[in-house]
Amino acid sequence: MNYAEMDTIESGLRFKTLGELVVETTGVTLHIESTNVHVHEVVIVEGDFQGTKYMHNLDYAQSL
């Protein structure tokens, strides 16, 4: 799926990042004009940094 082309995403979807973090979408999306991609806000749901939010290109994460 091309998440970088999606201008919206539902909250609560879980992914595993390339760095092995398990994250969950919050429903917030940001368009990066310089590269013409959409990134989506995620929150880390497991581990030391649980609760930390950041923007992520979900094309580089595995859907769980």
mmCIF file as Biopython writes it, N, C-alpha, C and O atoms, coordinates in Angstrom:
data_model
#
loop_
_atom_site.group_PDB
_atom_site.id
_atom_site.type_symbol
_atom_site.label_atom_id
_atom_site.label_alt_id
_atom_site.label_comp_id
_atom_site.label_asym_id
_atom_site.label_entity_id
_atom_site.label_seq_id
_atom_site.pdbx_PDB_ins_code
_atom_site.Cartn_x
_atom_site.Cartn_y
_atom_site.Cartn_z
_atom_site.occupancy
_atom_site.B_iso_or_equiv
_atom_site.auth_seq_id
_atom_site.auth_asym_id
_atom_site.pdbx_PDB_model_num
ATOM 1   N N  . MET A ? 1  ? 0.848  -1.176 0.000  1.0 0.0 1  A 1 
ATOM 2   C CA . MET A ? 1  ? 0.000  0.000  0.000  1.0 0.0 1  A 1 
ATOM 3   C C  . MET A ? 1  ? 0.896  1.242  0.000  1.0 0.0 1  A 1 
ATOM 4   O O  . MET A ? 1  ? 1.933  1.255  0.662  1.0 0.0 1  A 1 
ATOM 5   N N  . ASN A ? 2  ? 0.514  2.256  -0.716 1.0 0.0 2  A 1 
ATOM 6   C CA . ASN A ? 2  ? 1.286  3.500  -0.782 1.0 0.0 2  A 1 
ATOM 7   C C  . ASN A ? 2  ? 0.765  4.503  0.239  1.0 0.0 2  A 1 
ATOM 8   O O  . ASN A ? 2  ? -0.033 5.380  -0.092 1.0 0.0 2  A 1 
ATOM 9   N N  . TYR A ? 3  ? 1.216  4.371  1.471  1.0 0.0 3  A 1 
ATOM 10  C CA . TYR A ? 3  ? 0.772  5.276  2.530  1.0 0.0 3  A 1 
ATOM 11  C C  . TYR A ? 3  ? 1.239  6.705  2.277  1.0 0.0 3  A 1 
ATOM 12  O O  . TYR A ? 3  ? 0.584  7.652  2.713  1.0 0.0 3  A 1 
ATOM 13  N N  . ALA A ? 4  ? 2.359  6.876  1.581  1.0 0.0 4  A 1 
ATOM 14  C CA . ALA A ? 4  ? 2.887  8.214  1.309  1.0 0.0 4  A 1 
ATOM 15  C C  . ALA A ? 4  ? 1.976  9.005  0.376  1.0 0.0 4  A 1 
ATOM 16  O O  . ALA A ? 4  ? 2.094  10.227 0.289  1.0 0.0 4  A 1 
ATOM 17  N N  . GLU A ? 5  ? 1.072  8.326  -0.320 1.0 0.0 5  A 1 
ATOM 18  C CA . GLU A ? 5  ? 0.133  8.997  -1.219 1.0 0.0 5  A 1 
ATOM 19  C C  . GLU A ? 5  ? -1.217 9.266  -0.551 1.0 0.0 5  A 1 
ATOM 20  O O  . GLU A ? 5  ? -2.054 9.970  -1.117 1.0 0.0 5  A 1 
ATOM 21  N N  . MET A ? 6  ? -1.436 8.720  0.632  1.0 0.0 6  A 1 
ATOM 22  C CA . MET A ? 6  ? -2.722 8.859  1.326  1.0 0.0 6  A 1 
ATOM 23  C C  . MET A ? 6  ? -2.745 10.147 2.140  1.0 0.0 6  A 1 
ATOM 24  O O  . MET A ? 6  ? -1.861 10.379 2.964  1.0 0.0 6  A 1 
ATOM 25  N N  . ASP A ? 7  ? -3.758 10.989 1.911  1.0 0.0 7  A 1 
ATOM 26  C CA . ASP A ? 7  ? -3.835 12.251 2.653  1.0 0.0 7  A 1 
ATOM 27  C C  . ASP A ? 7  ? -4.570 12.105 3.985  1.0 0.0 7  A 1 
ATOM 28  O O  . ASP A ? 7  ? -4.638 13.059 4.760  1.0 0.0 7  A 1 
ATOM 29  N N  . THR A ? 8  ? -5.120 10.923 4.257  1.0 0.0 8  A 1 
ATOM 30  C CA . THR A ? 8  ? -5.714 10.622 5.562  1.0 0.0 8  A 1 
ATOM 31  C C  . THR A ? 8  ? -5.397 9.174  5.915  1.0 0.0 8  A 1 
ATOM 32  O O  . THR A ? 8  ? -5.123 8.348  5.044  1.0 0.0 8  A 1 
ATOM 33  N N  . ILE A ? 9  ? -5.440 8.892  7.202  1.0 0.0 9  A 1 
ATOM 34  C CA . ILE A ? 9  ? -5.276 7.513  7.677  1.0 0.0 9  A 1 
ATOM 35  C C  . ILE A ? 9  ? -6.078 7.384  8.965  1.0 0.0 9  A 1 
ATOM 36  O O  . ILE A ? 9  ? -6.152 8.326  9.754  1.0 0.0 9  A 1 
ATOM 37  N N  . GLU A ? 10 ? -6.669 6.231  9.172  1.0 0.0 10 A 1 
ATOM 38  C CA . GLU A ? 10 ? -7.448 6.051  10.398 1.0 0.0 10 A 1 
ATOM 39  C C  . GLU A ? 10 ? -6.522 5.822  11.585 1.0 0.0 10 A 1 
ATOM 40  O O  . GLU A ? 10 ? -5.399 5.345  11.428 1.0 0.0 10 A 1 
ATOM 41  N N  . SER A ? 11 ? -6.993 6.159  12.740 1.0 0.0 11 A 1 
ATOM 42  C CA . SER A ? 11 ? -6.193 5.951  13.946 1.0 0.0 11 A 1 
ATOM 43  C C  . SER A ? 11 ? -6.310 4.499  14.398 1.0 0.0 11 A 1 
ATOM 44  O O  . SER A ? 11 ? -7.281 3.810  14.087 1.0 0.0 11 A 1 
ATOM 45  N N  . GLY A ? 12 ? -5.299 4.054  15.138 1.0 0.0 12 A 1 
ATOM 46  C CA . GLY A ? 12 ? -5.337 2.718  15.711 1.0 0.0 12 A 1 
ATOM 47  C C  . GLY A ? 12 ? -4.699 1.622  14.889 1.0 0.0 12 A 1 
ATOM 48  O O  . GLY A ? 12 ? -4.703 0.465  15.309 1.0 0.0 12 A 1 
ATOM 49  N N  . LEU A ? 13 ? -4.143 1.951  13.713 1.0 0.0 13 A 1 
ATOM 50  C CA . LEU A ? 13 ? -3.460 0.943  12.904 1.0 0.0 13 A 1 
ATOM 51  C C  . LEU A ? 13 ? -2.063 0.715  13.469 1.0 0.0 13 A 1 
ATOM 52  O O  . LEU A ? 13 ? -1.375 1.673  13.823 1.0 0.0 13 A 1 
ATOM 53  N N  . ARG A ? 14 ? -1.640 -0.532 13.556 1.0 0.0 14 A 1 
ATOM 54  C CA . ARG A ? 14 ? -0.328 -0.851 14.135 1.0 0.0 14 A 1 
ATOM 55  C C  . ARG A ? 14 ? 0.659  -1.266 13.055 1.0 0.0 14 A 1 
ATOM 56  O O  . ARG A ? 14 ? 0.317  -1.946 12.088 1.0 0.0 14 A 1 
ATOM 57  N N  . PHE A ? 15 ? 1.906  -0.826 13.260 1.0 0.0 15 A 1 
ATOM 58  C CA . PHE A ? 15 ? 2.997  -1.108 12.336 1.0 0.0 15 A 1 
ATOM 59  C C  . PHE A ? 15 ? 4.257  -1.429 13.123 1.0 0.0 15 A 1 
ATOM 60  O O  . PHE A ? 15 ? 4.390  -1.049 14.286 1.0 0.0 15 A 1 
ATOM 61  N N  . LYS A ? 16 ? 5.188  -2.141 12.470 1.0 0.0 16 A 1 
ATOM 62  C CA . LYS A ? 16 ? 6.529  -2.330 13.019 1.0 0.0 16 A 1 
ATOM 63  C C  . LYS A ? 16 ? 7.484  -1.602 12.085 1.0 0.0 16 A 1 
ATOM 64  O O  . LYS A ? 16 ? 7.501  -1.857 10.881 1.0 0.0 16 A 1 
ATOM 65  N N  . THR A ? 17 ? 8.279  -0.696 12.645 1.0 0.0 17 A 1 
ATOM 66  C CA . THR A ? 17 ? 9.197  0.109  11.843 1.0 0.0 17 A 1 
ATOM 67  C C  . THR A ? 17 ? 10.463 -0.679 11.525 1.0 0.0 17 A 1 
ATOM 68  O O  . THR A ? 17 ? 10.690 -1.760 12.069 1.0 0.0 17 A 1 
ATOM 69  N N  . LEU A ? 18 ? 11.284 -0.122 10.634 1.0 0.0 18 A 1 
ATOM 70  C CA . LEU A ? 18 ? 12.564 -0.753 10.307 1.0 0.0 18 A 1 
ATOM 71  C C  . LEU A ? 18 ? 13.445 -0.888 11.543 1.0 0.0 18 A 1 
ATOM 72  O O  . LEU A ? 18 ? 14.281 -1.789 11.610 1.0 0.0 18 A 1 
ATOM 73  N N  . GLY A ? 19 ? 13.268 -0.005 12.517 1.0 0.0 19 A 1 
ATOM 74  C CA . GLY A ? 19 ? 14.024 -0.058 13.764 1.0 0.0 19 A 1 
ATOM 75  C C  . GLY A ? 19 ? 13.398 -0.970 14.806 1.0 0.0 19 A 1 
ATOM 76  O O  . GLY A ? 19 ? 13.797 -0.954 15.971 1.0 0.0 19 A 1 
ATOM 77  N N  . GLU A ? 20 ? 12.401 -1.780 14.383 1.0 0.0 20 A 1 
ATOM 78  C CA . GLU A ? 20 ? 11.741 -2.760 15.251 1.0 0.0 20 A 1 
ATOM 79  C C  . GLU A ? 20 ? 10.826 -2.148 16.311 1.0 0.0 20 A 1 
ATOM 80  O O  . GLU A ? 20 ? 10.465 -2.827 17.272 1.0 0.0 20 A 1 
ATOM 81  N N  . LEU A ? 21 ? 10.443 -0.872 16.155 1.0 0.0 21 A 1 
ATOM 82  C CA . LEU A ? 21 ? 9.492  -0.253 17.076 1.0 0.0 21 A 1 
ATOM 83  C C  . LEU A ? 21 ? 8.072  -0.626 16.664 1.0 0.0 21 A 1 
ATOM 84  O O  . LEU A ? 21 ? 7.755  -0.652 15.475 1.0 0.0 21 A 1 
ATOM 85  N N  . VAL A ? 22 ? 7.222  -0.913 17.636 1.0 0.0 22 A 1 
ATOM 86  C CA . VAL A ? 22 ? 5.801  -1.124 17.360 1.0 0.0 22 A 1 
ATOM 87  C C  . VAL A ? 22 ? 5.107  0.204  17.613 1.0 0.0 22 A 1 
ATOM 88  O O  . VAL A ? 22 ? 5.164  0.754  18.712 1.0 0.0 22 A 1 
ATOM 89  N N  . VAL A ? 23 ? 4.444  0.713  16.562 1.0 0.0 23 A 1 
ATOM 90  C CA . VAL A ? 23 ? 3.804  2.022  16.633 1.0 0.0 23 A 1 
ATOM 91  C C  . VAL A ? 23 ? 2.344  1.902  16.211 1.0 0.0 23 A 1 
ATOM 92  O O  . VAL A ? 23 ? 1.940  0.930  15.574 1.0 0.0 23 A 1 
ATOM 93  N N  . GLU A ? 24 ? 1.562  2.916  16.583 1.0 0.0 24 A 1 
ATOM 94  C CA . GLU A ? 24 ? 0.138  2.961  16.248 1.0 0.0 24 A 1 
ATOM 95  C C  . GLU A ? 24 ? -0.186 4.341  15.695 1.0 0.0 24 A 1 
ATOM 96  O O  . GLU A ? 24 ? 0.277  5.352  16.222 1.0 0.0 24 A 1 
ATOM 97  N N  . THR A ? 25 ? -0.983 4.381  14.630 1.0 0.0 25 A 1 
ATOM 98  C CA . THR A ? 25 ? -1.344 5.659  14.028 1.0 0.0 25 A 1 
ATOM 99  C C  . THR A ? 25 ? -2.294 6.437  14.927 1.0 0.0 25 A 1 
ATOM 100 O O  . THR A ? 25 ? -3.105 5.856  15.649 1.0 0.0 25 A 1 
ATOM 101 N N  . THR A ? 26 ? -2.180 7.777  14.870 1.0 0.0 26 A 1 
ATOM 102 C CA . THR A ? 26 ? -3.056 8.652  15.653 1.0 0.0 26 A 1 
ATOM 103 C C  . THR A ? 26 ? -4.151 9.278  14.794 1.0 0.0 26 A 1 
ATOM 104 O O  . THR A ? 26 ? -5.113 9.831  15.327 1.0 0.0 26 A 1 
ATOM 105 N N  . GLY A ? 27 ? -4.014 9.195  13.471 1.0 0.0 27 A 1 
ATOM 106 C CA . GLY A ? 27 ? -4.981 9.807  12.567 1.0 0.0 27 A 1 
ATOM 107 C C  . GLY A ? 27 ? -4.544 11.155 12.027 1.0 0.0 27 A 1 
ATOM 108 O O  . GLY A ? 27 ? -5.241 11.748 11.204 1.0 0.0 27 A 1 
ATOM 109 N N  . VAL A ? 28 ? -3.387 11.652 12.484 1.0 0.0 28 A 1 
ATOM 110 C CA . VAL A ? 28 ? -2.859 12.945 12.028 1.0 0.0 28 A 1 
ATOM 111 C C  . VAL A ? 28 ? -1.939 12.702 10.836 1.0 0.0 28 A 1 
ATOM 112 O O  . VAL A ? 28 ? -1.097 11.805 10.867 1.0 0.0 28 A 1 
ATOM 113 N N  . THR A ? 29 ? -2.105 13.510 9.781  1.0 0.0 29 A 1 
ATOM 114 C CA . THR A ? 29 ? -1.298 13.390 8.568  1.0 0.0 29 A 1 
ATOM 115 C C  . THR A ? 29 ? -0.732 14.752 8.196  1.0 0.0 29 A 1 
ATOM 116 O O  . THR A ? 29 ? -1.384 15.777 8.396  1.0 0.0 29 A 1 
ATOM 117 N N  . LEU A ? 30 ? 0.479  14.761 7.657  1.0 0.0 30 A 1 
ATOM 118 C CA . LEU A ? 30 ? 1.150  15.984 7.231  1.0 0.0 30 A 1 
ATOM 119 C C  . LEU A ? 30 ? 1.679  15.783 5.818  1.0 0.0 30 A 1 
ATOM 120 O O  . LEU A ? 30 ? 2.301  14.761 5.527  1.0 0.0 30 A 1 
ATOM 121 N N  . HIS A ? 31 ? 1.434  16.760 4.931  1.0 0.0 31 A 1 
ATOM 122 C CA . HIS A ? 31 ? 1.957  16.705 3.566  1.0 0.0 31 A 1 
ATOM 123 C C  . HIS A ? 31 ? 3.286  17.437 3.510  1.0 0.0 31 A 1 
ATOM 124 O O  . HIS A ? 31 ? 3.381  18.595 3.914  1.0 0.0 31 A 1 
ATOM 125 N N  . ILE A ? 32 ? 4.312  16.762 3.010  1.0 0.0 32 A 1 
ATOM 126 C CA . ILE A ? 32 ? 5.635  17.359 2.835  1.0 0.0 32 A 1 
ATOM 127 C C  . ILE A ? 32 ? 5.735  17.802 1.375  1.0 0.0 32 A 1 
ATOM 128 O O  . ILE A ? 32 ? 5.918  16.977 0.480  1.0 0.0 32 A 1 
ATOM 129 N N  . GLU A ? 33 ? 5.613  19.104 1.145  1.0 0.0 33 A 1 
ATOM 130 C CA . GLU A ? 33 ? 5.553  19.622 -0.223 1.0 0.0 33 A 1 
ATOM 131 C C  . GLU A ? 33 ? 6.839  19.388 -1.005 1.0 0.0 33 A 1 
ATOM 132 O O  . GLU A ? 33 ? 6.783  19.085 -2.197 1.0 0.0 33 A 1 
ATOM 133 N N  . SER A ? 34 ? 7.989  19.522 -0.365 1.0 0.0 34 A 1 
ATOM 134 C CA . SER A ? 34 ? 9.264  19.423 -1.085 1.0 0.0 34 A 1 
ATOM 135 C C  . SER A ? 34 ? 9.483  18.045 -1.703 1.0 0.0 34 A 1 
ATOM 136 O O  . SER A ? 34 ? 10.174 17.923 -2.714 1.0 0.0 34 A 1 
ATOM 137 N N  . THR A ? 35 ? 8.899  17.007 -1.102 1.0 0.0 35 A 1 
ATOM 138 C CA . THR A ? 35 ? 9.047  15.654 -1.642 1.0 0.0 35 A 1 
ATOM 139 C C  . THR A ? 35 ? 7.722  15.068 -2.113 1.0 0.0 35 A 1 
ATOM 140 O O  . THR A ? 35 ? 7.680  13.950 -2.627 1.0 0.0 35 A 1 
ATOM 141 N N  . ASN A ? 36 ? 6.636  15.825 -1.937 1.0 0.0 36 A 1 
ATOM 142 C CA . ASN A ? 36 ? 5.290  15.424 -2.344 1.0 0.0 36 A 1 
ATOM 143 C C  . ASN A ? 36 ? 4.880  14.069 -1.758 1.0 0.0 36 A 1 
ATOM 144 O O  . ASN A ? 36 ? 4.369  13.205 -2.470 1.0 0.0 36 A 1 
ATOM 145 N N  . VAL A ? 37 ? 5.110  13.896 -0.458 1.0 0.0 37 A 1 
ATOM 146 C CA . VAL A ? 37 ? 4.663  12.694 0.243  1.0 0.0 37 A 1 
ATOM 147 C C  . VAL A ? 37 ? 3.877  13.095 1.488  1.0 0.0 37 A 1 
ATOM 148 O O  . VAL A ? 37 ? 4.005  14.211 1.992  1.0 0.0 37 A 1 
ATOM 149 N N  . HIS A ? 38 ? 3.077  12.175 1.961  1.0 0.0 38 A 1 
ATOM 150 C CA . HIS A ? 38 ? 2.349  12.356 3.215  1.0 0.0 38 A 1 
ATOM 151 C C  . HIS A ? 38 ? 3.016  11.491 4.279  1.0 0.0 38 A 1 
ATOM 152 O O  . HIS A ? 38 ? 3.335  10.328 4.031  1.0 0.0 38 A 1 
ATOM 153 N N  . VAL A ? 39 ? 3.224  12.059 5.453  1.0 0.0 39 A 1 
ATOM 154 C CA . VAL A ? 39 ? 3.714  11.302 6.599  1.0 0.0 39 A 1 
ATOM 155 C C  . VAL A ? 39 ? 2.611  11.295 7.648  1.0 0.0 39 A 1 
ATOM 156 O O  . VAL A ? 39 ? 1.781  12.202 7.701  1.0 0.0 39 A 1 
ATOM 157 N N  . HIS A ? 40 ? 2.615  10.280 8.464  1.0 0.0 40 A 1 
ATOM 158 C CA . HIS A ? 40 ? 1.526  10.075 9.410  1.0 0.0 40 A 1 
ATOM 159 C C  . HIS A ? 40 ? 2.080  10.019 10.828 1.0 0.0 40 A 1 
ATOM 160 O O  . HIS A ? 40 ? 3.125  9.418  11.079 1.0 0.0 40 A 1 
ATOM 161 N N  . GLU A ? 41 ? 1.361  10.654 11.751 1.0 0.0 41 A 1 
ATOM 162 C CA . GLU A ? 41 ? 1.799  10.643 13.142 1.0 0.0 41 A 1 
ATOM 163 C C  . GLU A ? 41 ? 1.544  9.266  13.744 1.0 0.0 41 A 1 
ATOM 164 O O  . GLU A ? 41 ? 0.473  8.683  13.576 1.0 0.0 41 A 1 
ATOM 165 N N  . VAL A ? 42 ? 2.555  8.762  14.450 1.0 0.0 42 A 1 
ATOM 166 C CA . VAL A ? 42 ? 2.444  7.488  15.150 1.0 0.0 42 A 1 
ATOM 167 C C  . VAL A ? 42 ? 2.891  7.683  16.590 1.0 0.0 42 A 1 
ATOM 168 O O  . VAL A ? 42 ? 3.614  8.626  16.910 1.0 0.0 42 A 1 
ATOM 169 N N  . VAL A ? 43 ? 2.450  6.779  17.447 1.0 0.0 43 A 1 
ATOM 170 C CA . VAL A ? 43 ? 2.872  6.771  18.846 1.0 0.0 43 A 1 
ATOM 171 C C  . VAL A ? 43 ? 3.484  5.401  19.125 1.0 0.0 43 A 1 
ATOM 172 O O  . VAL A ? 43 ? 2.938  4.376  18.717 1.0 0.0 43 A 1 
ATOM 173 N N  . ILE A ? 44 ? 4.614  5.388  19.818 1.0 0.0 44 A 1 
ATOM 174 C CA . ILE A ? 44 ? 5.269  4.133  20.178 1.0 0.0 44 A 1 
ATOM 175 C C  . ILE A ? 44 ? 4.437  3.466  21.270 1.0 0.0 44 A 1 
ATOM 176 O O  . ILE A ? 44 ? 4.117  4.094  22.279 1.0 0.0 44 A 1 
ATOM 177 N N  . VAL A ? 45 ? 4.084  2.189  21.069 1.0 0.0 45 A 1 
ATOM 178 C CA . VAL A ? 45 ? 3.183  1.515  22.003 1.0 0.0 45 A 1 
ATOM 179 C C  . VAL A ? 45 ? 3.873  0.482  22.889 1.0 0.0 45 A 1 
ATOM 180 O O  . VAL A ? 45 ? 3.241  -0.072 23.790 1.0 0.0 45 A 1 
ATOM 181 N N  . GLU A ? 46 ? 5.158  0.211  22.651 1.0 0.0 46 A 1 
ATOM 182 C CA . GLU A ? 46 ? 5.891  -0.763 23.463 1.0 0.0 46 A 1 
ATOM 183 C C  . GLU A ? 46 ? 7.307  -0.268 23.693 1.0 0.0 46 A 1 
ATOM 184 O O  . GLU A ? 46 ? 7.865  0.440  22.855 1.0 0.0 46 A 1 
ATOM 185 N N  . GLY A ? 47 ? 7.890  -0.637 24.824 1.0 0.0 47 A 1 
ATOM 186 C CA . GLY A ? 47 ? 9.299  -0.366 25.069 1.0 0.0 47 A 1 
ATOM 187 C C  . GLY A ? 47 ? 9.577  0.897  25.860 1.0 0.0 47 A 1 
ATOM 188 O O  . GLY A ? 47 ? 8.672  1.528  26.408 1.0 0.0 47 A 1 
ATOM 189 N N  . ASP A ? 48 ? 10.868 1.253  25.904 1.0 0.0 48 A 1 
ATOM 190 C CA . ASP A ? 48 ? 11.347 2.372  26.716 1.0 0.0 48 A 1 
ATOM 191 C C  . ASP A ? 48 ? 10.730 3.712  26.336 1.0 0.0 48 A 1 
ATOM 192 O O  . ASP A ? 48 ? 10.514 4.557  27.205 1.0 0.0 48 A 1 
ATOM 193 N N  . PHE A ? 49 ? 10.449 3.918  25.074 1.0 0.0 49 A 1 
ATOM 194 C CA . PHE A ? 49 ? 9.955  5.215  24.610 1.0 0.0 49 A 1 
ATOM 195 C C  . PHE A ? 49 ? 8.448  5.206  24.377 1.0 0.0 49 A 1 
ATOM 196 O O  . PHE A ? 49 ? 7.935  6.015  23.603 1.0 0.0 49 A 1 
ATOM 197 N N  . GLN A ? 50 ? 7.740  4.302  25.039 1.0 0.0 50 A 1 
ATOM 198 C CA . GLN A ? 50 ? 6.285  4.195  24.911 1.0 0.0 50 A 1 
ATOM 199 C C  . GLN A ? 50 ? 5.634  5.552  25.166 1.0 0.0 50 A 1 
ATOM 200 O O  . GLN A ? 50 ? 5.958  6.240  26.134 1.0 0.0 50 A 1 
ATOM 201 N N  . GLY A ? 51 ? 4.709  5.926  24.277 1.0 0.0 51 A 1 
ATOM 202 C CA . GLY A ? 51 ? 4.003  7.194  24.405 1.0 0.0 51 A 1 
ATOM 203 C C  . GLY A ? 51 ? 4.593  8.317  23.568 1.0 0.0 51 A 1 
ATOM 204 O O  . GLY A ? 51 ? 3.956  9.354  23.389 1.0 0.0 51 A 1 
ATOM 205 N N  . THR A ? 52 ? 5.812  8.123  23.049 1.0 0.0 52 A 1 
ATOM 206 C CA . THR A ? 52 ? 6.455  9.140  22.216 1.0 0.0 52 A 1 
ATOM 207 C C  . THR A ? 52 ? 5.787  9.170  20.843 1.0 0.0 52 A 1 
ATOM 208 O O  . THR A ? 52 ? 5.575  8.128  20.223 1.0 0.0 52 A 1 
ATOM 209 N N  . LYS A ? 53 ? 5.458  10.381 20.373 1.0 0.0 53 A 1 
ATOM 210 C CA . LYS A ? 53 ? 4.826  10.555 19.060 1.0 0.0 53 A 1 
ATOM 211 C C  . LYS A ? 53 ? 5.823  11.152 18.080 1.0 0.0 53 A 1 
ATOM 212 O O  . LYS A ? 53 ? 6.665  11.968 18.455 1.0 0.0 53 A 1 
ATOM 213 N N  . TYR A ? 54 ? 5.721  10.737 16.819 1.0 0.0 54 A 1 
ATOM 214 C CA . TYR A ? 54 ? 6.536  11.326 15.763 1.0 0.0 54 A 1 
ATOM 215 C C  . TYR A ? 54 ? 5.887  11.057 14.412 1.0 0.0 54 A 1 
ATOM 216 O O  . TYR A ? 54 ? 4.999  10.212 14.298 1.0 0.0 54 A 1 
ATOM 217 N N  . MET A ? 55 ? 6.332  11.778 13.393 1.0 0.0 55 A 1 
ATOM 218 C CA . MET A ? 55 ? 5.809  11.609 12.038 1.0 0.0 55 A 1 
ATOM 219 C C  . MET A ? 55 ? 6.646  10.550 11.330 1.0 0.0 55 A 1 
ATOM 220 O O  . MET A ? 55 ? 7.870  10.527 11.463 1.0 0.0 55 A 1 
ATOM 221 N N  . HIS A ? 56 ? 5.978  9.668  10.572 1.0 0.0 56 A 1 
ATOM 222 C CA . HIS A ? 56 ? 6.676  8.544  9.946  1.0 0.0 56 A 1 
ATOM 223 C C  . HIS A ? 56 ? 6.094  8.280  8.563  1.0 0.0 56 A 1 
ATOM 224 O O  . HIS A ? 56 ? 4.883  8.378  8.364  1.0 0.0 56 A 1 
ATOM 225 N N  . ASN A ? 57 ? 6.964  7.945  7.606  1.0 0.0 57 A 1 
ATOM 226 C CA . ASN A ? 57 ? 6.525  7.493  6.291  1.0 0.0 57 A 1 
ATOM 227 C C  . ASN A ? 57 ? 6.235  6.001  6.418  1.0 0.0 57 A 1 
ATOM 228 O O  . ASN A ? 57 ? 7.161  5.192  6.481  1.0 0.0 57 A 1 
ATOM 229 N N  . LEU A ? 58 ? 4.976  5.639  6.456  1.0 0.0 58 A 1 
ATOM 230 C CA . LEU A ? 58 ? 4.580  4.258  6.713  1.0 0.0 58 A 1 
ATOM 231 C C  . LEU A ? 58 ? 4.886  3.311  5.564  1.0 0.0 58 A 1 
ATOM 232 O O  . LEU A ? 58 ? 4.702  2.102  5.706  1.0 0.0 58 A 1 
ATOM 233 N N  . ASP A ? 59 ? 5.346  3.823  4.432  1.0 0.0 59 A 1 
ATOM 234 C CA . ASP A ? 59 ? 5.801  2.944  3.357  1.0 0.0 59 A 1 
ATOM 235 C C  . ASP A ? 59 ? 7.029  2.155  3.801  1.0 0.0 59 A 1 
ATOM 236 O O  . ASP A ? 59 ? 7.362  1.135  3.197  1.0 0.0 59 A 1 
ATOM 237 N N  . TYR A ? 60 ? 7.699  2.617  4.846  1.0 0.0 60 A 1 
ATOM 238 C CA . TYR A ? 60 ? 8.892  1.954  5.367  1.0 0.0 60 A 1 
ATOM 239 C C  . TYR A ? 60 ? 8.603  1.266  6.696  1.0 0.0 60 A 1 
ATOM 240 O O  . TYR A ? 60 ? 9.458  1.228  7.581  1.0 0.0 60 A 1 
ATOM 241 N N  . ALA A ? 61 ? 7.400  0.725  6.833  1.0 0.0 61 A 1 
ATOM 242 C CA . ALA A ? 61 ? 7.009  -0.018 8.034  1.0 0.0 61 A 1 
ATOM 243 C C  . ALA A ? 61 ? 6.124  -1.184 7.609  1.0 0.0 61 A 1 
ATOM 244 O O  . ALA A ? 61 ? 5.481  -1.144 6.560  1.0 0.0 61 A 1 
ATOM 245 N N  . GLN A ? 62 ? 6.102  -2.214 8.434  1.0 0.0 62 A 1 
ATOM 246 C CA . GLN A ? 62 ? 5.303  -3.404 8.157  1.0 0.0 62 A 1 
ATOM 247 C C  . GLN A ? 62 ? 3.997  -3.331 8.933  1.0 0.0 62 A 1 
ATOM 248 O O  . GLN A ? 62 ? 3.999  -3.122 10.146 1.0 0.0 62 A 1 
ATOM 249 N N  . SER A ? 63 ? 2.892  -3.502 8.239  1.0 0.0 63 A 1 
ATOM 250 C CA . SER A ? 63 ? 1.580  -3.506 8.888  1.0 0.0 63 A 1 
ATOM 251 C C  . SER A ? 63 ? 1.445  -4.756 9.754  1.0 0.0 63 A 1 
ATOM 252 O O  . SER A ? 63 ? 1.819  -5.852 9.338  1.0 0.0 63 A 1 
ATOM 253 N N  . LEU A ? 64 ? 0.911  -4.581 10.953 1.0 0.0 64 A 1 
ATOM 254 C CA . LEU A ? 64 ? 0.717  -5.724 11.867 1.0 0.0 64 A 1 
ATOM 255 C C  . LEU A ? 64 ? -0.741 -6.138 11.916 1.0 0.0 64 A 1 
ATOM 256 O O  . LEU A ? 64 ? -1.092 -7.078 12.629 1.0 0.0 64 A 1 
#
